[in-house]
Amino acid sequence: MLSDTLHEKTKGLFARIILGIVILSFALFGVETYRTAGGSAPYVAEVGDSKILLQPFEEKFKSQQNQLRESGERNPKVLNSKELKTSVLDNFINERLLLTQAAKLGYSGNEAAIMSAIQNSPVLQENGKFSDELFQRFLDSRRLTRKQYLAGIMQDQMIQDLLVNQAQTGIASRTLATHLADIMAEQREVSKAVLKAAAFAAQAKIEPAQIQSYYDAHPELSQVPEQARVEYIVYSPEVVLSQVQVSDADAQAYYKDHIAQFTEPESREVAHILVRSAADAKPAEREAALQKAQQLLQQAQKNPQSFSALAKQSSQDPLTAAKGGSFGLIKRGTIFKQVEDAAFNMKAGEIRGPVESPAGFHIVMLKAIVGGGQRPYEDVKPLVIEAAKREMALRKFNEEVEPFGDAVYSKSDSLKPAADKYKLTIQTSDWFGRQGPAQGLLKNERLLNAIFASDAVKNKRNTESIEVAPNTLVAARILEYKPAGHKALEAVKDEIEAQLRKQQASVLASQQGKLDLAELQQGKTLSGLNFDAPIKVGREDLAKSGLDHVSTEAIFRASVKHLPAFTGVTLENGDYVLYKISAVSSNDQLRQQALQALPFSVGQTQSQQILSSYLESLRNQGKVKIKQDVFDKVGAEQ
């Protein structure tokens, strides 16, 4: 059967094609979507005689929204967009079309093979055996019966079998791949001559009418955004810190309450011998590894002095075997937890095992215990005082958050009363617009909105106390304000003229460059042009050549039937560059690499096109009807 060889068929290229083109039903929607409901249940679309129910569609749409939110998307227009809803519905429709077609063509799932795979799944194993209880918990968490779960996987397998066979009809053209490899490996020897736009600036003629026209067409040049200059105060635990005094009694109390901060973590010198056993190892392989580990444990316990030699000879950990299995001195959180837990519960000189971790079985030897224990108060007194001081400052800050806000609000025409009460320095800013300064505490959206609020601008009132960073409050007040406006033509005339002159200079440089190019292509020699030293240029090494994409494209588009060949482009800075191609060669190493990779890529592209066309043809034949009124309501009220 096709399904019996699915694992082999979906390896490599075809698996990537299938997953890339169609997000399969089981992966995207889960087997919950295979449940059925009564004929009266609301639905969003019909595919032939099958209905796509509204409830699973809404659930999957919400799931996609949540994924976007987790990735940082907050725009409601994106989260409730028609495009997002359509993509979710299209996947449901594609799934249903493929499932119907697979059943029509006689595909079926292999229930025995699926059940065998489930029973061998590592996540459903307990003590090396399949756990029916774990499996039932897995099903219960998804509100499924065993029959529903198996039916879902079997349907998904039918779809995969169908797509694999469709993808296999794409046969990569060797001729096409070879041609592409030749193109990718081609190198051209190129030199350049630059016609600087600046050299043509003196020839540019700018008329007053041009300046006026440019001024009228580009209002952004004369626009002056609103600006403000403010005074502000900052209240934070750092400010309070200088106002806090810590007595010796306070420090000793902090020391007793936070003794863990002043306790040195214990280090242990550990060595091990590893017998590897993969997490998905077969039971027989795991048992063999365990027996070998038990034998090594007996040898090590019988002769502890030989542990180092035994590790060098038998440990399968290449990082430590050469060092006699030694991890060196370790603290908590540095090696496998299972090994670590054993090591920190052993006596010096003790050997234990086998200890199982994700890497396999370990024979653990504790060589020595180093350090650890409480540091005396007198040794850490300066640290204790500093820590106690910061804790008291934070506590006092938190107690004063609301009173500070009240102080700012109650005297809204001045920051001085609040500054005096809390011993704060009133700071003054430079001019800035609604986007705020380039950096600093004032670069906060909520604070900027408060600064430029109409009441704050008109009456120069204090803003409220606003948290601009964790445990950092700022209140501000406008000192000076400039409303938005426009500069007169005279104020920006020179800037406009310089811009127009630059544009005309670029046009003149380009015109001259194209005239020179035409003569070079006719075989003429131009004495005024100086081409620099040639370099080899390939399509894959733009960074090395220093050429931009436009130049490289022009160089490789130029015909090289007759050498030297010439081409030219206008650069973004306005200069015109003439390129002379004097030789063509091939990078043999790159060509061989391309020949190996391209048949795969070409075949993949062809298979993708086949699968896309296949889905489109199924959709055209499948009598798909979307209930537009139901579809439009989903997400509309969110």
ROFIFI-954760 format. One record per residue: x, y, z of N, C-alpha, C in turn; residue in one letter. Coordinates in steps of 0.02 Angstrom, whole numbers, plus 50000, padded with zeros to 5 digits. Layout:
XYZXYZXYZA;...
***
This chain:
500424994050000500005000050000500435006250000M;500155011749974500525018049974500695020250044L;500225019450090500335021850157500885018050192S;501025011850171501555007950203502235010950190D;502305014650135502965017450118502975025050127T;502495027650163502445034850172503075037750203L;503335034350253503925037050287504505038150239H;504615033350195505165033950148505015039350096E;504385039750074504205044450021504265051650044K;504115052950106504085059850129504745062250157T;505275058450148505935060950169506175066250120K;506605070750145506955075350102506505079950062G;506615080049997506305084849952505545084749958L;505235078949952504515078649947504185080750013F;504505079150069504225081350133504225088950137A;504765092050114504805099350116504295102450069R;504205099350011503715102049963503015101849993I;502845096050021502175095250049502045100250105I;502525100750151502435105150208502455112450185L;502835113950132502895120850108502285123150071G;501955118650034501395120749992500725120250029I;500605114950064499975113950097500095112450170V;499855116650214499905115150286499375110050301I;499595103950311499125098350312498635098750371L;498085095550362497535096050409497725094250480S;498075088750488498235086450555498715091250590F;499195094050551499675098650581499365105350597A;498935107850552498675114550561498055114650606L;497595110350592496955110750626496885105850684F;497285100550684497205095450736496615091050718G;496605085250749496065080650731495395082850757V;495355088150797494715090650819494265092350760E;494555094550704494145096650648493805090850613T;493995084650630493675078950598493015077150632Y;492885080350688492245078950720491665081250676R;491125078250683490535080250644489995082750692T;489535086450665488975089050704488325087950666A;487795089350699487155088450667487065092750606G;486595090950564486485094550502486275101750512G;486015103450572485785110250584486335114850610S;486935112250622487475116350648487665121650597A;487805127850621487985133250574488645131650539P;488695133550476489295132150438489495138250397Y;490135138350376490395144250341490515142850266V;490555136450248490665134850177490445127650164A;490305126250100490145119450078490655117350026E;490905111250032491355108349983491015101949958V;490695102349900490295096749877489725095549926G;489685089349953489165087650001489395088650073D;490005091050082490295091850149490255099150171S;490145100250236490095106950263490675108450310K;490935114550305491455116850352491105120750406I;491085117750466490685120650520490995127150546L;490545131450570490755138050593491195137650655L;491025133250702491395133050766492145131550757Q;492335126050722493065124850714493405130350673P;493035133250626493335138750587493485144750633F;493005146550676493115152150722493685150550771E;493715144250795494245142450841494925143050809E;494985140750747495635141050713495815148350696K;495315152350678495445159450665495715162850727F;495405161450785495645164450848496345161950865K;496475155550850497145152850862497665156450821S;497505157850757497975161450714498075168650739Q;497545171750764497605178450793498075178350853Q;497995173250896498415172850955499155171950937N;499275168050885499975167150862500265173750839Q;499865177750803500105184250781500235188850841L;499795188550890499885192750950500535190850986R;500665184350991501275182051024501905184250987E;501845185250921502415187550883502475195150883S;502015198650920502075205850928501575209950889G;501125206750850500645210550810500075213050856E;499935219550852499405222550893498885226350852R;498995227050787498535230950745497885227050733N;497315229650757496665226150748496505224950675P;496715229550631496575228750559496915222550531K;497505221050557497865215050535497555208850567V;497415209150632497165203350669496465201250644L;496075206050620495395204450596495335205050520N;495905204850486495895206050414495555200450375S;495285202450319494965197550274495495192550249K;496105194950239496645190550214496785184850262E;496795186450327496935181250377496355176250379L;495745178650379495155174150379495165169750317K;495315172750260495315169050196495835163550197T;496435164950224496955159850226496755153950269S;496415155350326496175149950369495645145750333V;495165149250302494635145550266494915141650207L;495395144450171495695140950115496015134350137D;496325134350195496625128150220496105122950236N;495545125050265494995120350277494745117550211F;494645121950161494375119750096494875115050062I;495515116750061496015112450030496025105550063N;495985105550129495975099150166495385094850144E;494805097950141494195094250124494215091750052R;494475095750006494535093649936495015087749929L;495585088249963496085082949958495825076449989L;495485077050045495215071150078494695067650034L;494265071650004493745068849959494065065349900T;494585068649870494925065749812495295059349831Q;495615059349890495985053449912495525047449921A;494945048649951494455043349960494195040749893A;494085045449846493835043649780494335039149743K;494995040549753495505036649719495705030249756L;495385028849812495495022549847496055022649898G;496295028449918496815028849970496495027150037Y;496875023950080496625022450147497205022450197S;497055023750259497575023850310497715016850336G;498305015750363498495009350391498435009850467N;497855007750494497725008550566498225004750609E;498414998850587498884994850627499564998250631A;499795001050575500445004450574500415010750617A;499865014450614499795020550653499795018850728I;499435013750747499405011850817500085009550842M;500455006150799501125003950817501585009950829S;501525015050786501925021050794501755024650858A;501105024850875500895028050937501185024350997I;501165017850996501415013951053502165014551062Q;502525016151007503255016951012503465024151023N;502985028751029503145035851039503465036751108S;504055040051112504395041051177503975044851228P;503545049551204503165053551252502605049451285V;502455043651258501935039451287502225033351321L;502875033551336503215027951369503275029351444Q;503215024251483503325024551555503685018251576E;504295019251604504715013551622504865009051563N;504975012251505505165008551445504595005151410G;503975006151433503405002851401502855007951385K;502455006251333501895010551315501405011051373F;501195017251389500735018351444500055020151417S;499575015851426498895017151404498595023051442D;498815023851505498565029451546498795036151518E;499445036551498499705042651468499335044251403L;499215039151363498865040051299498155042651312F;497825039851363497145042051377497135049351401Q;497645051151441497695058151463497795062851404R;498215060551357498335064351295497675065351257F;497275060151251496635060651216496145065151253L;496125064351320495655068351360495815075751355D;496465077551352496645084551347496405087651282S;496285083451232496045085951167495305084351156R;494995081851208494275080151206494115075451147R;494505070151141494425065351087494365058251113L;493995054251076494005047051089494575044051048T;494765037951066495295034551028495095033750955R;494465032350943494225031250875494285037650834K;494085043350864494135049750830494865051450814Q;495305050250862496015051850853496315047850796Y;496195041350795496455037050742496165038850674L;495515040450674495195042350611495515048750583A;495675053450627495985059650605496665058450574G;497075054250607497745052950581497705049150515I;497245044450510497165040550449496965045050391M;496515049750404496315054450351496905058850330Q;497285060950379497875065050363498375061050322D;498455054650338498915050350300498685049450228Q;498035048950219497765048350151497945054550110M;497885060450141498055066650106498795066850088I;499225064850136499945064850122500115060050066Q;499825054050066499965049250012499775052249944D;499205055549942498975058549879499465063849856L;499685068249901500135073649883500825071149864L;501065066049898501715063149881501715060749809V;501195057249790501175054549721501095060049670N;500745065449687500705071049641501375074449634Q;501725075449691502375078849690502885074949650A;502845068349650503335064249616503285064749540Q;502755067949515502705068749442503155074349417T;503435078349463503895083649443504595080949432G;504835080949370505495078249353505965083949335I;506505084549372506975090049362507325089349294A;507365094749256507705094749192508455095449203S;508845090449182509575090749191509875096249147R;509585097149088509835102349043509745109249074T;509155110349102509015116749134509475117849194L;509575112649234510005113249293510725114849272A;510965111649219511645112949195511715120149170T;511205122449134511215129349109511235134349167H;510825133049218510815137549276511475137349313L;511795131449317512445130849351512975134949315A;512955134749247513435138649208513345146149221D;512715148249225512565155349238512815157449307I;512675153249357512865154949426513625155149435M;513995150949397514715150549406515095155649363A;514745159049318515085163649273515395169549310E;516005171349291516345177249318516555181749260Q;516515188249272516705193049221517245197749249R;517755198949208518285203549227518075210649207E;518015215049257517685221449246518125227149272V;518145232649235518445238949259517935244449248S;518025249949284517515255249279517825262149271K;517425266549241517605273649235516985277549259A;517085282449304516535285949336516485293149310V;515885294949289515745301849271515385304949331L;515735308949370515465311849431514935317149415K;514355316549446513825321449435514045328449456A;514455328749509514665335249535515045339249482A;515375335649436515765339149384515315342749334A;514675341049333514205344149286513765349349319F;513865350349386513425354949423513445362049395A;514045364249374514105371149349513715372249285A;513565366849247513205367549184512445367849195Q;512225366149256511505366249271511255373349274A;510675374549245510375381249245509705380849281K;509665384649336509065384449378508695391049372I;508055390749351507645396649343507205397749406E;507035403949422506605405249481505945401449478P;505665400649418505025397049412505105389749433A;505695386849420505815379949440505825379349517Q;506145384349548506175384349621505485384949652I;505075389549623504395390549649503985384149639Q;504055381049581503675374949567503875369349615S;504515368649628504755363449674504505364749745Y;504515371149765504275373149831503535371149839Y;503135372649787502425371049790502285363549791D;502705359849756502595352549750502865348649810A;503285351849852503595348349909503485352249973H;502865352449998502725356250059503115353650120P;503325347450117503695344750175504355348250185E;504635351350132505275354950139505195361150183L;504625364450179504525370650216504145369550281S;503915363450293503505362250352503935362550415Q;503675365950466504005366350531503535363050582V;503725357250610503285353850658503245357750724P;502705356650761502665359850827503225357350871E;503465361650915504025360050958503905362751028Q;504235359851076504175362151144504845361451179A;504935365651229505505365151275505205364651344R;505415359651383505075358251447505565358251504V;505275358951564505635357451625505315351151654E;505695347051689505425340851714505795338451776Y;505465334251815505765331251875505695323651870I;506185320151898506205312851896506215310151967V;505755305651982505725302652049505805295052041Y;506305292352076506465285152070506815282952133S;506885276352144507255273952203507975276552205P;508285277752147508965280352145508995287252177E;508475291252166508445297852196508365297252272V;507945292652293507815291652364508425289052400V;508845285552364509415282052394509855286752436L;509975292652411510405297352447510075300052511S;509425299052517509055301552575508955296252629Q;509215290252617509105284552663509725283452705V;509625282452770510165280652816510025273752845Q;510535269552847510455262652872510865261852936V;510535260152991510885258953054511185251953054S;511645250753101511945244053106511415238853122D;510925240853162510385236153179509975234353118A;509845239453076509475238253014509875233452969D;510525234652964510945230452921510955223252946A;511025222353013511045215453039510375211953029Q;509825215653034509165212753022509105210552949A;509355214752904509335212952832509755206752820Y;510335206452851510795200652843510445194152864Y;510085194352920509745188352945509165186352898K;508805191452873508225189952830508415187752760D;509045189352739509255187852670509905183852672H;509945179052717510565175452727510795171752664I;510305169852621510485166252560510925170452513A;510825177152515511235181552473511965181552493Q;512095179752555512775180152582513045173252599F;512805168252563513035161452571513385159252507T;513995157052513514385154852455514105148252429E;513945147752365513725141352338514285136252340P;514105130252353514595124852358514795122452288E;515435121052279515675118152217515875110952229S;515795106852177515985099852183516395097752123R;516925093952136517345091352083517075084552063E;516835084152001516465078251978516795075351916V;516795068751912517005065251851516465060151834A;516445058051771515935053051752516185048751695H;515845043151687515935038851629515245038251596I;515205039851532514565039851497514495033951450L;513935030551455513745025451405513125028351369V;513205030051306512675033551271512065029051259R;511475032251264510835028951248510355034351227S;510155034351163509715039551137509025039151169A;508695044951173508025045151203507535040751166A;507635039851099507175035751060507465028851045D;507955026851086508265020251074507755014651084A;507845009351047507405003451055507535000251123K;507034996851151507124993851217507744989451222P;507884985551170508464981051173509114985051175A;509144990551137509744994751137509844998151205E;509295000351234509335003651299509564998751352R;509304992651350509484987551399510224985851394E;510474985551332511194983951322511624989451351A;511424995751341511805001351368511795001351444A;511224999651473511164999351546511614993951575L;511624988051543512054982551568512794984451565Q;512994987851510513694990051504513864994951559K;513394999651574513515004551627513575001151695A;513164996051707513204992451771513874988851779Q;514124986051723514784982851725515334987851741Q;515304993751709515804998951722515765001451794L;515145001951822515055003951891515404999051938L;515314992651926515634987551968516394988151964Q;516664989251904517384989951896517634996051934Q;517285001651928517495007851960517455007352036A;516925004352062516855003652135517364998752163Q;517534993752124518034988852146518724991952151K;518884996552105519544999652104519465007152088N;519275011252139519155018352127519755022052097P;520375019752114520965023152087521015022652011Q;520665017751983520705016751910520165020551872S;519765024851908519195028151877519415032351816F;519955036051825520185040451771520375036351709S;520755030951720520965026651664520355023351632A;519875021251673519275017951648518865022851605L;518835029251627518465034351589518795035551522A;519465036151521519815037251458519695031551409K;519645025451436519565019451394518845018351372Q;518345019751416517665017551402517145023051396S;517285029151420516765034351418516625036451346S;515985037451331515775039551263515625047051261Q;515905050751309515865058051308516525060751284D;516575062951220517225065151193517505071351227P;517085075351260517325081451291517695080151357L;517515074751392517815073451457518235067151460T;518145062651412518495056151415519255057051418A;519515061551377520245062651375520505065351441A;520055068551481520265071251546520075066551603K;520015060051588519845055251639519135056051663G;518695058851620517995059651637517835065751679G;518335070151690518245075651737517835081351709S;517335083651746516975089851732517335095851764F;517795094451808518105099751848517645101851904G;517745107851931517315110451984516665113051953L;516105110851980515455113051954515025115852010I;514575120351990514055122752035513385120352008K;512865121552045512195119752022512025123151956R;511705119351911511475122251849511975122051792G;512485117751797513005117751745513025111251704T;512765105751730512755099451692512065096451695I;511975090451666511325087151667511055086951739F;510415088651748510125089051815510175082351851K;510065076851814510075070351847510775068851876Q;511295070651837511975069451860512135074251917V;511915080351910512035085551960511705083652027E;511075081452024510725079452086511105073852121D;511345069052083511725063552113512365066152145A;512745070452109513385072952134513305077052197A;512765080852203512675085152261512345081452319F;512255074952312512005070852367512495065152383N;513115066052363513625060852374514165063452422M;514535058852450515105060552492515735060452449K;516235064252469516865064352431517155057352427A;517355055352366517635048652355517115043452335G;516475045152341515945040352326515845039652250E;515645033552229515495032252158514785029452154I;514375032352111513675030052105513505028952031R;512965025352021512705024451954512275018151949G;512055016551889512025021151832511505026551843P;511675032651825511215038351829510995039951757V;510355039851744510115040751675509955048151662E;510185050651605510045057451582509845056951508S;509655062451476509495062251404510075059651361P;510695059951387511275057651347511395050151355A;511135047251408511255040051419511355038651493G;511805033851508511925031651577512615033951600F;512635036751662513255039651689513465035751751H;514115034551756514425032351819514745038551848I;514535040651907514735047051935515205046151994V;515755049851993516225049852049516295056952076M;516185057752143516285064252175516995064252204L;517415068552176518115068752197518225073152258K;517885078852260517985083452316517415088352322A;517325091152383516835096352397517225102652415I;517075108152380517465114252389517005119952409V;517205123852461516855129952479516165128652507G;515755133752502515075133352527515035136052598G;514435138052618514325140352685514205147852690G;513985149852748513785156852761514405161252771Q;514395167252739514945172052748514795176252811R;515295177152855515185180952917514955188152902P;514545190852948514255197552939514795202752929Y;515325202652970515835207752966516195207652898E;516235201652867516575201152802516165204352746D;515515204352755515075206852700514685213052721V;514875216252776514505221852802514385227352751K;514895229552712514755234752662514225232652611P;514255226352590513755223752543513055223752574L;513025221752637512385221452672512085228452678V;512495233352697512245240252705511975242852639I;512345241652585512115244052519511465240752499E;511415234152509510795230552491510215232852534A;510325233752599509795236052643509575243052625A;510045247252605509895254052586509455254152524K;509615249952475509215249652413508515247052427R;508465242152472507795239552488507375244852522E;507675248652569507305253952603507105259552554M;507565261052507507405266252457506825264152413A;506825257852393506275255452351505625255452390L;505655253452453505045253352494504775260452503R;505225265252518505005272152526504735274952461K;505055273252405504815275552339504105273052327F;503985266652338503325263752327502795267052371N;502985268852433502525272152479502345279152455E;502805282352417502715289252397502465290152326E;502335284752290502115285352221501495289652215V;500975288052254500345291852250500425298952278E;500755299752337500855306552362501255310952313P;501745307952279502135311852230501675314252174F;501245309852150500765311752097500305317252121G;500085316852184499645321952212500005328752216D;500645328452235501035334652241501105338152174A;501215334152121501265336952054500605339952031V;500055336552048499395338552025499125344552063Y;499255344752128498945349952170499205356952155S;499835357452134500125363852113500295363352039K;499785363351997499885361551927500225366851885S;500325372851913500655378051874501405378551887D;501675373851927502385374051943502615367251968S;503215365251950503505359051975503905360152039L;504005366452058504445367952114504205365052181K;503555365552197503335362752261503495355252267P;503345351452214503495344252216504245343052219A;504615347052182505355346252182505635347752251A;505395352952283505645354652350505465349252401D;504845346852397504625341752445505035335352441K;505205333352380505555326952371506305327952355Y;506545334252364507255335752355507495333652285K;507125335752235507275334052166507555340052129L;507965338752079508235344052037507765345051977T;507575351251964507175352751904507655353051845I;507535348751795507955348451736507605351851677Q;508005354251629507735357751571507955354251507T;507495353451460507645350051397507825354951342S;508085352351287508155356151225507485355951188D;507445359451132506835359251091506735352251061W;506115349851060505955343451027505235343651003F;505085339150955504405338650928504015332950958G;503455331350927503015326150954503345319250957R;503875318350917504235311950919504695311450979Q;504795317151013505225317251072505955317951055G;506385318651106507105318951094507345312351064P;507965312351041508245306251010508275300651061A;508385302251125508425297151177508295300351244Q;508275296351297508185298951364507485297451391G;507375299651453506745298151487506145301551455L;506245307051420505685310451387505445306851325L;505825301951302505645298151242505145292751262K;504545294851280504025290351304503365292651275N;503005288251241502405290251204501875293351249E;501755290251306501235292751351501425299751378R;502055300651396502275307051422502235312451368L;502445310751306502425315551251501715317651235L;501255312851238500545314551226500295319451279N;500525318551342500315322951396500625329951387A;501255330151366501605336651356501255340751302I;501055337451247500765341051190499995341151193F;499705339251250498985339751258498795347251259A;498195348751235497995355851225498025359851290S;497795356851346497805360551409498515361951432D;498965356951424499655357851444499995363251402A;499825363451338500125368451293499845375451308V;499195375951313498865382451321499025385651388K;498965381751443499035384451510499695382851544N;500125379151507500775377151534500715373751602K;500255368951604500145365251666500605359151670R;500705356851731501105350751740500745344751708N;501125340351681500835333851662500715329851725T;500335324551720500275320051778500945316451788E;501025313051844501615309051856501555302651815S;502045301551770501995295951722502595291351730I;502465284851732503005279851737503305278851667E;503905281151657504225280651591504695274651586V;504835271551643505245265551647505075262351714A;505245255951724505095252751788505355256951847P;504905258651894505075262451954505395269151938N;505175272251884505425278951865504845283351844T;504705288551884504155293151871504415299851846L;504075302751797504265309251770503635313651766V;503715319851787503195324951776503535330651739A;503195333651690503495338851648503025344751641A;503305350351620502905356451610503225360551554R;502825362851507503085366551450503345373451473I;503935375151451504225381751462504095386251402L;504215383451342504115387251280503805382551228E;503405385351184503045381351134503055384951067Y;503185381251014503155383950946502645379850907K;502105382950882501615379150844501895377150776P;501565372350745501765370150678501655375750628A;502065376050576501995381250526502395379550464G;502515384550421502885383650359503405389150352H;503985387150326504505392050311504325395450245K;504495401850241504385405550178504875402950125A;504715404150062505125401850007505855404250015L;505945410350036506615413050043507045408950092E;506715406250143507075402550195507345395850169A;507015393050118507225386450093507455386750020V;507505392849994507685393649924508355390449907K;508865391749949509535388949935509525381349936D;509155378549984509115371249989508795368249927E;508255371449903507905369049843508355369649782I;508695375349776509135376349718509695371049717E;509975369549775510495364349779510235357549757A;509615356049778509315349649760509185349349684Q;508925354749655508795354849583509445354549543L;509955357949568510595357749533510895350649534R;510805347349590511055340449596510685335849547K;510025336749542509625332649496509835333849424Q;509905340249405510105341849336510805339249321Q;511255339849370511935337349360511945329849347A;511515326249382511465319049371511205317449301S;510705321449278510435320449210510975321749158V;511355327049168511895328749120512445323449120L;512615320949179513125315649183512875309349148A;512235307749157511945301849124511925302749048S;511745308649026511725309848953512415309048922Q;512925312048955513605311448929513835304148932Q;513665300848986513865293848993513575289448939G;512955290548921512635286548869512935287948800K;513135294248788513475295848726514155292248722L;514525292448778515175288948781515085281448771D;514565278648802514435271448797514305269548724L;513905273548689513745272048619514385271848577A;514845276548589515465276648551515915270748568E;515945269048632516345263248653516075256848622L;515415256148619515115250148590515225249748514Q;515385255548484515555255548412516295254348400Q;516665253148455517375251548448517835257448451G;517575263348467517995269248470518365269548537K;518925273048538519325274148599519235281348621T;519065282248685518955288948712519525290648760L;519925295548741520515297248780520355300248848S;519765303248854519605306648917519365301948972G;519255295548955519015290849005519585286849035L;519585286149100520095282349135519775276549172N;519855270449144519595264449177520085262149230F;519825260149289520265257849343520485250649332D;520865247849379521115240949373520525236049372A;520555230949329519995226149324519955221649386P;519335219549402519215214649455518745209249428I;518785203249458518325197849438517685198549479K;517125198149445516475198949477516055192749463V;515755190049517515275184549510514595186649536G;514085182949516513405184749538513315183849613R;513725179649643513625177949713514045182049761E;514485186549735514945189949781514905197549774D;514295200249781514205207449778514605211049832L;514605208249892514945211549948515695212149935A;515995206749906516715206849893516875211949838K;516465212449787516605216749730516485224049745S;516055225449795515885232349810515375235349762G;515085231249718514595233749670513895233049699L;513465237649678512765237149699512395232349652D;511775230949670511375226049632511255228549560H;511105235049552510965237649485511565236849439V;512165238349465512775237749424512895230449405S;512835225949454512955218949440512475216249388T;511835218249395511335215949346511515218349276E;511725224649271511915227349205512515223749177A;513005222349218513625219049196513465212149168I;513035208449202512895201549180512345201349127F;511995206949116511515207049061511845208948995R;512425212048999512775214248939513005208348897A;512915208848831513155203648785513915203448784S;514205197348786514935196648785515165192548724V;514765192948670514975189548608515625192448582K;515705199048591516325202348570516615206148630H;517255204848642517595208148699518115213048673L;518235218548706517875220548768517165222748753P;516725221548804516025223748800515935229448850A;515425233648837515325239448880514595240048900F;514495242648961513815244248984513885250049034T;513315253049053513345258649099512705259349139G;512745262349198512165263449241512235270049278V;511665272849298511645278649342511585276149414T;512035278249457512035276049527511545280349567L;511385278049628510915281649671511175288649688E;511835289549691512105296149708512125300949650N;511885298649591511855303049532512425302149484G;512965298849504513535297749459513335292749405D;513665293049348513575288149294514215284149289Y;514145277449287514735273049285514725268949221V;515295268949186515395264749126515805258649148L;515565252749129515915246549145516195243349082Y;516825241349084517145237749029517245230549049K;516965225849011517035218649024517565216048976I;518135214049005518705212048962518805204548957S;518515200649002518615193349000518035189949036A;517895183649016517365179549047517665172749065V;517535170449127517795163949149517265160549192S;517435154649219516965150949260517305148749325S;516945149149380517175146649444516985139349449N;517465134849435517315127649430517045124849496D;517315127149552517075124649616516345126449628Q;516185132749614515485135049621515035131349572L;515275129949512514875126349462514705119349486R;515205115849515515085109049540514575109149597Q;514645114049642514165114649697513465115849671Q;513415120149620512755121649591512455115649557A;512885111749522512645105749487512355100649536L;512635100549596512375095849647511715098249676Q;511655104849685511055107549719510475109049672A;510625111049610510095113549567509575108349545L;509765102049530509235097349513508705096749567P;508935096949630508465096849686508015103049685F;508325109049677507945115349679507465115749620S;507705113849560507275114049501506695109149509V;506855103149533506325098149543505825100449595G;506085103749648505645106249700505165111449672Q;505445116049633505025121449603504495118449558T;504695113549517504205110349472503655106849512Q;503865103349566503375099849607502905104649642S;503175110249665502755115349696502225117849647Q;502445119049585501975121449535501435116149521Q;501645109849519501165104449506500645104049561I;500885104449625500425103849681499945109849683L;500215115749669499775121649669499245121049615S;499445118849555498965117849500498465112449517S;498705107149550498265101649569497715104049617Y;497925107949667497435110649715496935115249680L;497185119249634496745123849598496235120049556E;496465114649523495995110649482495475107249526S;495685104649585495205101549630494685106649653L;494915112649666494455117849689493955119649635R;494185119949573493745121549518493215116149507N;493395109949523492935104349513492505102949575Q;492705105949632492415103649696491785107049719G;491495111349679490875114649698490925117949766K;491385122549772491495126049835491025132049839V;490645132449894490195138049905490335140949974K;490485147349976490625150850039490015154850059I;489795154150122489235158150148489525164950168K;489485169750123489835176050131489595179850193Q;488945179550208488685183150266488975180450331D;489035173750335489325170650395490075172150399V;490415171650343491135172950340491285180050363F;490895184950338491025191950353490935193650427D;490485190050462490345191550532490915189150578K;491285184150557491825181450600492355186850610V;492485188550673492985193550690492755200650684G;492155201850656491925208750644491775212350709A;491575208650762491385211950825491955211950875E;492545209750855493105209450903493425216250910Q;
***
